[in-house]
Each structure stands twice: as C-alpha cells, then as structure tokens.
Amino acid sequence: MPRLEAGGAPGSRRAATYRIIFHTDTGWARTFDVALIVAIITSVAVVMLDSVAAFRAEHGEPLRVLEWVFTGLFTVEYLLRLWSVRSPKTYALSFFGLIDLLSVIPTYLSLLFPGGQFLVVIRVLRVMRVFRVLKLAQYVGEASVLGNALRAARYKISVFLVAVLTIVIIVGSMMYLVEGANAGFTSIPIGVYWAIVTLTTVGYGDIAPITPIGQALASFVMILGYGIIAVPTGIVTSELTAQARVGTPSTPTRSCMSCGTHETDPGAIYCRRCGVALA
C-alpha cells in the first residue's frame, strides 16, 4: 500500500481522525479497528443468511435493514478515510482503498441490479486489517522468505506442472480409447478430467473404468499420484531451507594459535585439541 500521510496540521481534527483510522498506537485506534472487524464479519454473515431462501422468507426485512445500516457505516468510514489523508487519490487507488470502495458499491448497485447485494461478501477481504490489531508486522520477514522460496522454485515447479499436464493428457487419451463412451469416457477432455481427479487422489467416483486394462491403468495412476503429490512439497521445502541458510548469521569462530583448530563454542577458554588458551 502506498505511503499515506495525515491531512491537516498536527493536532487538528483531520490529523486526529487519520491517527485513529490508520494507526493502532492509541486506545481509540485499537477500538476502532476491532469494531470495524466485528462489523465486517457481522455484515458478511448477514449477506450469507440473506442468501438462504428459508431464512430470508422469515427474516427478510430485518436482514435488509441491517445490510443498509452496515453499508451506511462503511460508506461513512470510506469517506472519513478519504478526508483524513493528505492525498485522497493515493488512498482511493491503493489496494485497501479499492477494497473499501468495492465493499459498499454492491449494495447501491442492488437498487439497479437485483441480486447484486450478494457481492458484498468481498468485505471479508477487509478483515486483513486484523493483522494490524494483532501486531503481526514481525511476520513480514517470514512472509518474504516464503515469497523468495516460491520465486526461486518457480522454474522447477513449472517443469513439474508441465510433466503432470503431459501425464494426464496421455492417460486421459488412453482411457478414452480403452474404455469408450460405455464407461462414461465420451471424449478426451472427459478422460483428462478423470486423470486429474485420480492423480490428485480426489476420486469423485462419477466416472470409473470397467475393463481390466482400464482398471490396471487406473491403479497405476493412483499409485503415481501419491508420489507426485510429494514433489512440489519437496521443491518448496528445499528452497525454504536454502532461504533460511541465507538469512542465518554464521557462527563466529576462533582459531587456536598453536594448532589452528577452529573453535565455534563461544564459551570455550582452551583449545579442545591441544589445550592452549584461546585468544
């Protein structure tokens, strides 16, 4: 998110509003964030309940009133955010600014397009602000390590995905030839779908081979699936280990002036090999 600055002079009402809305270092700011998150979760629950026909038929009017109440609150909050920052355009075009805008637009659009209010579930993305309340900023470093590991492994994972895609196309085509339409394999894409479901060990069971050759091929794909699942995990784990080594400071060592042995124990006083006092 771009860096935002408070609008107005220090100590002004505009600057105080900015501090409450965008910071968590005061009691009012933390209370605001907690109340906002509770309102977001509650509003999403209202929208979900409104999508249940039986519940809507019995409690439709209260649900609509609550939705408009929440929409009004989020609209006021969005306008306060725009008013309190020095550059409203910067906030409006930021990630959270766009999410805030999208969280109120669907309800207003529902006046023109019936059913649009269900898009309000996008508000759940705003719960990401909970990380500010819980002071999880210290985990940003670990997140960057994971991102670096995924970037370092992208070529290996790409090759792996191409290999898996090749396997499912070949197996799907073979199942189409072996089983045919009688077993539900009416086309190669259907065979590829079955191969993906089987290889990933999901196994919906909506399509199944009935011939001995098809069942043998299915058994091979099932066993292959267990081995394939472990491959991307191993790739990412290897890169995470490499990233951890990069970020770990090396242990300081001291060399014995007599025999040259390297001592890594910071509490050692004498050389473990020849007994000479370490410098």
Order of alpha helices (4+ residues) and beta strands (2+ residues): alpha-alpha-alpha-alpha-alpha-alpha-alpha-alpha-alpha-alpha-beta-beta
